[in-house]
Amino acid sequence: KGLDNIRHILKGNFNEIITEYKTKQKEFITSLSFEKAEHLQQKINNLKDYQAKSIIVSPRLGDMDVFGMATFEDNIVISFLAVRNGTITNSKISSFSTKIEETNEDLLSQSIIHFQTLVGSNAKELIIPFPIEFGLDSFKMTIPKNGEKKKLLTLAETNANYFIEEMRKKKMLHLNDKNADKQLLLKNVKAALSLKNTPTHIECFDNSNFQGAYPVSAMVCFKHGIPSKSDYRHFNVQTVQGINDFATMKEAVTRRYKRLKEEDTALPQLVIIDGGKGQLSAAAEAIEGLDLTGQMTLVGLAKNQEELFFVGDQESLKLGYDSEVLRFIRSIRDEVHHYGVTFHRQQRSKGTFVNELESIHGIGPQTARELLTHFRSVKKIKEARVEDIAAVVGKTKANLIHAYFEQ
């Protein structure tokens, strides 16, 4: 049977194997064999991931990034496909908890920044399900109605829906139970990472920049296994010139724990650094400079392999892909991504918009702020009548702005 499955995979016949696995999975669930059912689900996910990465669409399409969206309860799932020379070369999925003030357009914009930064994408065409104000004119945004690009969008949306189905199954299997014993989970984290103390206070850092501009850092805090949002912090980079991920991480960690030390506030037992050995070493330098070495455990979470690095260790710690501890650490990492990208997008939008307005001869920062406060976006300023702009900044400046956008 195993040889038959290999033949099916080599021929691209994934559906027959997946259907067989799903039938067996239902049998396991009926007999309460949840571990076996989860093991089969992982096989199904791996097959679907391999299938997505192996699809050759059309060499004519060139390079583009595709984003699909699906919703489940208070979660929005974004699926990403990287198409290079007409071939799907990478796929990623992230889930976000929606907030009242956030729209689908906001979350899609944040996800574009997140995924393109994560995979180092330089693609200039974005295939998206609905229009957004992205703030950078260098991108071509396509909302396909038919053809090969529409098929790609449909595939991304299908992947997002598969992920949601997995979320439903995990909820049914009590793998995502919000009422789970957090204290037991934290004890498992302590054991898996060989920590001295149970990590009732965890903090996680991440850097964000987009195409070499607007670098920022973010930190999220978990206490007793749940987010402590009043303790979240973001950092505008102050001491680093240009894009230097290591120096930016060192600055953020220094600023955070210098303040906690000065305020004599309790330090976290565990600090997660989103990145590899370089970012981890930079954070360790910051802690050493504050004379706090040994008072907390630093661990780096590599972006792609999701392996853990400890300061001074040559070998990484690789937890089981679907282990409870790694899922928990990933959820913290995803939270700092979401928080950081939200803040970064705000900073990037302000910088992009204000800089464009200030590039108009005769328009200064104060005028730019007044225009953005009134019209809310550069797009609306471009579309406004001269009379409407004049009502905010006067006729002379209105004529300058109108002439600039008419060029």
SEMI-550583 format. One record per residue (C-alpha): x, y, z; residue number from 1; residue in three letters. Coordinates in steps of 0.2 Angstrom, whole numbers, always signed. Example, Ala and Ser with C-alpha at 12.3 -4.5 7.8 and 13.67 -1.06 7.14 Angstrom:
2
NODE      x      y      z  nuza  pakol
NODE    +62    -22    +39     1    Ala
NODE    +68     -5    +36     2    Ser
//
This chain:
407
NODE      x      y      z  nuza  pakol
NODE     +0     +0     +0     1    Lys
NODE    +14    +12     +4     2    Gly
NODE    +22     +9    -13     3    Leu
NODE     +5    +13    -21     4    Asp
NODE     +4    +29    -11     5    Asn
NODE    +22    +34    -17     6    Ile
NODE    +16    +31    -35     7    Arg
NODE     +1    +42    -33     8    His
NODE    +12    +56    -25     9    Ile
NODE    +24    +55    -40    10    Leu
NODE     +9    +57    -52    11    Lys
NODE     +2    +71    -42    12    Gly
NODE    -14    +61    -37    13    Asn
NODE    -15    +68    -19    14    Phe
NODE    -34    +67    -18    15    Asn
NODE    -36    +48    -17    16    Glu
NODE    -23    +47     -3    17    Ile
NODE    -31    +62     +7    18    Ile
NODE    -48    +54     +5    19    Thr
NODE    -42    +37    +12    20    Glu
NODE    -34    +46    +27    21    Tyr
NODE    -49    +56    +30    22    Lys
NODE    -60    +40    +31    23    Thr
NODE    -47    +32    +43    24    Lys
NODE    -47    +48    +53    25    Gln
NODE    -66    +47    +56    26    Lys
NODE    -64    +29    +62    27    Glu
NODE    -51    +34    +74    28    Phe
NODE    -62    +49    +81    29    Ile
NODE    -77    +37    +83    30    Thr
NODE    -66    +25    +93    31    Ser
NODE    -59    +40   +103    32    Leu
NODE    -42    +37    +96    33    Ser
NODE    -38    +55    +96    34    Phe
NODE    -19    +54    +95    35    Glu
NODE    -20    +43    +79    36    Lys
NODE    -33    +55    +72    37    Ala
NODE    -21    +69    +75    38    Glu
NODE     -6    +60    +67    39    His
NODE    -17    +57    +51    40    Leu
NODE    -21    +75    +51    41    Gln
NODE     -3    +80    +51    42    Gln
NODE     +0    +68    +36    43    Lys
NODE    -15    +76    +27    44    Ile
NODE     -8    +93    +31    45    Asn
NODE     +9    +88    +24    46    Asn
NODE     +2    +81     +8    47    Leu
NODE     -8    +97     +5    48    Lys
NODE     +7   +108     +9    49    Asp
NODE    +18    +98     -3    50    Tyr
NODE     +4    +99    -16    51    Gln
NODE     +3   +118    -15    52    Ala
NODE    +22   +120    -16    53    Lys
NODE    +23   +108    -31    54    Ser
NODE    +10   +116    -43    55    Ile
NODE    +17   +124    -59    56    Ile
NODE     +4   +137    -64    57    Val
NODE    +11   +145    -80    58    Ser
NODE    +29   +152    -84    59    Pro
NODE    +20   +167    -92    60    Arg
NODE    +14   +173    -75    61    Leu
NODE    +32   +178    -68    62    Gly
NODE    +33   +183    -50    63    Asp
NODE    +19   +187    -39    64    Met
NODE    +13   +185    -21    65    Asp
NODE     -5   +178    -18    66    Val
NODE    -16   +181     -3    67    Phe
NODE    -32   +172     +2    68    Gly
NODE    -43   +175    +17    69    Met
NODE    -55   +165    +27    70    Ala
NODE    -64   +167    +44    71    Thr
NODE    -68   +156    +59    72    Phe
NODE    -77   +163    +74    73    Glu
NODE    -66   +178    +80    74    Asp
NODE    -51   +173    +69    75    Asn
NODE    -46   +178    +52    76    Ile
NODE    -34   +166    +42    77    Val
NODE    -23   +173    +29    78    Ile
NODE    -15   +161    +16    79    Ser
NODE     +1   +166     +6    80    Phe
NODE     +7   +158    -10    81    Leu
NODE    +24   +164    -17    82    Ala
NODE    +24   +162    -36    83    Val
NODE    +41   +163    -45    84    Arg
NODE    +42   +161    -64    85    Asn
NODE    +25   +153    -64    86    Gly
NODE    +28   +140    -50    87    Thr
NODE    +22   +140    -33    88    Ile
NODE    +38   +140    -22    89    Thr
NODE    +32   +144     -5    90    Asn
NODE    +16   +144     +5    91    Ser
NODE    +12   +150    +23    92    Lys
NODE     -3   +153    +34    93    Ile
NODE     -6   +164    +49    94    Ser
NODE    -21   +166    +60    95    Ser
NODE    -26   +182    +69    96    Phe
NODE    -38   +186    +82    97    Ser
NODE    -49   +200    +76    98    Thr
NODE    -51   +216    +86    99    Lys
NODE    -66   +228    +85   100    Ile
NODE    -57   +242    +77   101    Glu
NODE    -48   +232    +64   102    Glu
NODE    -55   +229    +47   103    Thr
NODE    -51   +215    +35   104    Asn
NODE    -42   +227    +24   105    Glu
NODE    -31   +232    +39   106    Asp
NODE    -27   +213    +43   107    Leu
NODE    -23   +210    +24   108    Leu
NODE    -11   +224    +23   109    Ser
NODE     -3   +219    +39   110    Gln
NODE     -1   +201    +32   111    Ser
NODE     +7   +207    +16   112    Ile
NODE    +20   +215    +26   113    Ile
NODE    +22   +200    +38   114    His
NODE    +24   +187    +24   115    Phe
NODE    +35   +197    +12   116    Gln
NODE    +47   +201    +26   117    Thr
NODE    +47   +183    +32   118    Leu
NODE    +51   +175    +16   119    Val
NODE    +62   +190     +9   120    Gly
NODE    +50   +193     -6   121    Ser
NODE    +53   +206    -19   122    Asn
NODE    +38   +202    -29   123    Ala
NODE    +29   +218    -35   124    Lys
NODE    +12   +211    -40   125    Glu
NODE     +0   +206    -27   126    Leu
NODE    -15   +195    -30   127    Ile
NODE    -28   +199    -17   128    Ile
NODE    -47   +196    -14   129    Pro
NODE    -52   +214    -12   130    Phe
NODE    -45   +232    -14   131    Pro
NODE    -34   +240     +0   132    Ile
NODE    -25   +256     +3   133    Glu
NODE     -7   +249     +4   134    Phe
NODE     +2   +266     +4   135    Gly
NODE    +16   +261     -8   136    Leu
NODE    +13   +265    -27   137    Asp
NODE    +27   +253    -32   138    Ser
NODE    +15   +238    -30   139    Phe
NODE     +3   +232    -44   140    Lys
NODE    -12   +225    -35   141    Met
NODE    -23   +213    -45   142    Thr
NODE    -41   +207    -40   143    Ile
NODE    -43   +193    -53   144    Pro
NODE    -61   +189    -59   145    Lys
NODE    -55   +174    -70   146    Asn
NODE    -40   +165    -78   147    Gly
NODE    -25   +158    -70   148    Glu
NODE    -23   +172    -57   149    Lys
NODE    -41   +169    -52   150    Lys
NODE    -36   +150    -50   151    Lys
NODE    -21   +155    -39   152    Leu
NODE    -32   +166    -28   153    Leu
NODE    -45   +152    -26   154    Thr
NODE    -31   +140    -21   155    Leu
NODE    -25   +152     -8   156    Ala
NODE    -42   +154     -1   157    Glu
NODE    -44   +135     -1   158    Thr
NODE    -28   +133     +9   159    Asn
NODE    -35   +146    +22   160    Ala
NODE    -52   +135    +23   161    Asn
NODE    -42   +119    +25   162    Tyr
NODE    -33   +128    +40   163    Phe
NODE    -50   +133    +47   164    Ile
NODE    -56   +115    +46   165    Glu
NODE    -40   +110    +56   166    Glu
NODE    -44   +123    +69   167    Met
NODE    -62   +116    +70   168    Arg
NODE    -55    +98    +72   169    Lys
NODE    -43   +104    +85   170    Lys
NODE    -57   +112    +95   171    Lys
NODE    -67    +96    +94   172    Met
NODE    -52    +86   +100   173    Leu
NODE    -49    +98   +114   174    His
NODE    -32   +102   +107   175    Leu
NODE    -36   +121   +107   176    Asn
NODE    -47   +122   +123   177    Asp
NODE    -46   +139   +130   178    Lys
NODE    -50   +132   +147   179    Asn
NODE    -35   +120   +147   180    Ala
NODE    -25   +120   +163   181    Asp
NODE    -12   +134   +159   182    Lys
NODE     -2   +129   +174   183    Gln
NODE     +1   +112   +168   184    Leu
NODE     +6   +119   +151   185    Leu
NODE    +19   +131   +159   186    Leu
NODE    +26   +116   +168   187    Lys
NODE    +28   +107   +152   188    Asn
NODE    +37   +122   +145   189    Val
NODE    +48   +122   +160   190    Lys
NODE    +52   +104   +157   191    Ala
NODE    +54   +105   +138   192    Ala
NODE    +66   +120   +139   193    Leu
NODE    +75   +114   +155   194    Ser
NODE    +71   +130   +164   195    Leu
NODE    +75   +133   +182   196    Lys
NODE    +58   +140   +186   197    Asn
NODE    +40   +139   +179   198    Thr
NODE    +39   +153   +166   199    Pro
NODE    +23   +162   +173   200    Thr
NODE    +30   +178   +165   201    His
NODE    +36   +177   +147   202    Ile
NODE    +41   +191   +135   203    Glu
NODE    +44   +190   +116   204    Cys
NODE    +53   +202   +105   205    Phe
NODE    +52   +205    +86   206    Asp
NODE    +59   +218    +73   207    Asn
NODE    +49   +224    +58   208    Ser
NODE    +55   +234    +43   209    Asn
NODE    +48   +234    +26   210    Phe
NODE    +59   +235    +10   211    Gln
NODE    +73   +243    +21   212    Gly
NODE    +62   +257    +28   213    Ala
NODE    +54   +262    +45   214    Tyr
NODE    +62   +249    +57   215    Pro
NODE    +52   +246    +73   216    Val
NODE    +53   +233    +87   217    Ser
NODE    +38   +226    +97   218    Ala
NODE    +37   +216   +113   219    Met
NODE    +22   +206   +120   220    Val
NODE    +20   +199   +137   221    Cys
NODE    +11   +183   +143   222    Phe
NODE     +7   +181   +162   223    Lys
NODE     +1   +164   +168   224    His
NODE     +0   +158   +150   225    Gly
NODE    -12   +172   +143   226    Ile
NODE     -8   +188   +135   227    Pro
NODE     -5   +203   +147   228    Ser
NODE     -9   +217   +134   229    Lys
NODE     -7   +231   +146   230    Ser
NODE    +12   +226   +146   231    Asp
NODE    +14   +226   +127   232    Tyr
NODE    +27   +238   +121   233    Arg
NODE    +33   +245   +105   234    His
NODE    +49   +254   +101   235    Phe
NODE    +54   +267    +88   236    Asn
NODE    +72   +264    +84   237    Val
NODE    +82   +278    +91   238    Gln
NODE   +101   +273    +90   239    Thr
NODE   +103   +263    +74   240    Val
NODE   +106   +270    +57   241    Gln
NODE    +99   +261    +42   242    Gly
NODE    +93   +243    +43   243    Ile
NODE   +103   +233    +56   244    Asn
NODE    +92   +219    +63   245    Asp
NODE   +105   +214    +77   246    Phe
NODE   +108   +232    +83   247    Ala
NODE    +89   +235    +83   248    Thr
NODE    +86   +220    +93   249    Met
NODE    +99   +225   +106   250    Lys
NODE    +92   +242   +107   251    Glu
NODE    +74   +236   +111   252    Ala
NODE    +80   +223   +124   253    Val
NODE    +91   +236   +132   254    Thr
NODE    +77   +249   +133   255    Arg
NODE    +65   +237   +140   256    Arg
NODE    +75   +229   +154   257    Tyr
NODE    +84   +245   +158   258    Lys
NODE    +67   +252   +163   259    Arg
NODE    +62   +237   +173   260    Leu
NODE    +78   +237   +182   261    Lys
NODE    +77   +255   +186   262    Glu
NODE    +59   +253   +192   263    Glu
NODE    +64   +238   +202   264    Asp
NODE    +50   +228   +193   265    Thr
NODE    +49   +209   +192   266    Ala
NODE    +59   +202   +177   267    Leu
NODE    +52   +188   +166   268    Pro
NODE    +58   +170   +168   269    Gln
NODE    +58   +167   +149   270    Leu
NODE    +62   +179   +135   271    Val
NODE    +59   +173   +117   272    Ile
NODE    +68   +182   +103   273    Ile
NODE    +60   +180    +86   274    Asp
NODE    +75   +176    +75   275    Gly
NODE    +91   +165    +74   276    Gly
NODE   +108   +166    +83   277    Lys
NODE   +112   +183    +77   278    Gly
NODE    +97   +191    +85   279    Gln
NODE    +99   +180   +101   280    Leu
NODE   +117   +185   +103   281    Ser
NODE   +112   +204   +101   282    Ala
NODE    +99   +202   +115   283    Ala
NODE   +112   +193   +126   284    Ala
NODE   +124   +207   +124   285    Glu
NODE   +110   +219   +130   286    Ala
NODE   +106   +208   +145   287    Ile
NODE   +125   +207   +149   288    Glu
NODE   +127   +226   +147   289    Gly
NODE   +113   +228   +160   290    Leu
NODE   +122   +216   +172   291    Asp
NODE   +106   +205   +172   292    Leu
NODE   +114   +189   +165   293    Thr
NODE   +107   +173   +173   294    Gly
NODE    +91   +182   +179   295    Gln
NODE    +81   +176   +165   296    Met
NODE    +82   +163   +151   297    Thr
NODE    +84   +169   +133   298    Leu
NODE    +79   +158   +119   299    Val
NODE    +79   +162   +100   300    Gly
NODE    +65   +155    +89   301    Leu
NODE    +72   +153    +71   302    Ala
NODE    +59   +159    +58   303    Lys
NODE    +59   +145    +46   304    Asn
NODE    +63   +129    +54   305    Gln
NODE    +55   +134    +71   306    Glu
NODE    +70   +127    +81   307    Glu
NODE    +75   +135    +97   308    Leu
NODE    +93   +141   +101   309    Phe
NODE   +100   +145   +118   310    Phe
NODE   +114   +157   +122   311    Val
NODE   +131   +148   +120   312    Gly
NODE   +124   +132   +113   313    Asp
NODE   +129   +126    +96   314    Gln
NODE   +115   +114    +93   315    Glu
NODE    +97   +119    +93   316    Ser
NODE    +82   +111   +102   317    Leu
NODE    +69   +104    +90   318    Lys
NODE    +53   +101    +98   319    Leu
NODE    +39    +90    +89   320    Gly
NODE    +31   +100    +76   321    Tyr
NODE    +14    +98    +84   322    Asp
NODE    +20    +97   +102   323    Ser
NODE     +9   +107   +114   324    Glu
NODE    +24   +117   +120   325    Val
NODE    +29   +122   +102   326    Leu
NODE    +11   +127    +98   327    Arg
NODE    +11   +138   +113   328    Phe
NODE    +28   +146   +109   329    Ile
NODE    +22   +149    +91   330    Arg
NODE     +6   +157    +97   331    Ser
NODE    +17   +170   +107   332    Ile
NODE    +28   +173    +91   333    Arg
NODE    +12   +175    +81   334    Asp
NODE     +5   +188    +93   335    Glu
NODE    +21   +198    +93   336    Val
NODE    +21   +198    +74   337    His
NODE     +3   +204    +74   338    His
NODE     +6   +218    +87   339    Tyr
NODE    +23   +223    +78   340    Gly
NODE    +16   +223    +61   341    Val
NODE     +1   +233    +66   342    Thr
NODE    +12   +247    +74   343    Phe
NODE    +24   +246    +59   344    His
NODE    +10   +248    +47   345    Arg
NODE     +5   +264    +56   346    Gln
NODE    +22   +271    +56   347    Gln
NODE    +25   +266    +38   348    Arg
NODE     +9   +274    +32   349    Ser
NODE    +13   +290    +42   350    Lys
NODE    +30   +291    +35   351    Gly
NODE    +25   +287    +17   352    Thr
NODE    +11   +299    +17   353    Phe
NODE    +19   +314    +26   354    Val
NODE    +35   +312    +16   355    Asn
NODE    +25   +312     -1   356    Glu
NODE    +16   +328     +4   357    Leu
NODE    +31   +336    +11   358    Glu
NODE    +40   +333     -5   359    Ser
NODE    +28   +346    -13   360    Ile
NODE    +37   +363    -14   361    His
NODE    +29   +375     -1   362    Gly
NODE    +21   +361     +9   363    Ile
NODE    +28   +358    +27   364    Gly
NODE    +25   +346    +40   365    Pro
NODE    +11   +356    +49   366    Gln
NODE     +2   +358    +33   367    Thr
NODE     +4   +339    +29   368    Ala
NODE     -3   +334    +46   369    Arg
NODE    -18   +346    +44   370    Glu
NODE    -22   +338    +27   371    Leu
NODE    -21   +320    +33   372    Leu
NODE    -31   +324    +49   373    Thr
NODE    -45   +331    +38   374    His
NODE    -44   +319    +23   375    Phe
NODE    -38   +304    +32   376    Arg
NODE    -27   +298    +17   377    Ser
NODE    -17   +304     +2   378    Val
NODE    -29   +295    -10   379    Lys
NODE    -43   +306     -4   380    Lys
NODE    -32   +322     -5   381    Ile
NODE    -28   +317    -23   382    Lys
NODE    -47   +315    -27   383    Glu
NODE    -52   +331    -18   384    Ala
NODE    -57   +347    -27   385    Arg
NODE    -46   +362    -26   386    Val
NODE    -60   +371    -16   387    Glu
NODE    -61   +357     -3   388    Asp
NODE    -42   +358     +0   389    Ile
NODE    -42   +377     +0   390    Ala
NODE    -55   +376    +14   391    Ala
NODE    -42   +367    +25   392    Val
NODE    -25   +375    +20   393    Val
NODE    -29   +390     +9   394    Gly
NODE    -30   +393     -9   395    Lys
NODE    -12   +396    -13   396    Thr
NODE     -6   +379     -5   397    Lys
NODE    -22   +370    -12   398    Ala
NODE    -16   +376    -30   399    Asn
NODE     +2   +369    -26   400    Leu
NODE     -5   +352    -21   401    Ile
NODE    -18   +351    -35   402    His
NODE     -4   +355    -48   403    Ala
NODE     +8   +342    -40   404    Tyr
NODE     -5   +328    -41   405    Phe
NODE    -10   +333    -59   406    Glu
NODE     +8   +330    -65   407    Gln
//
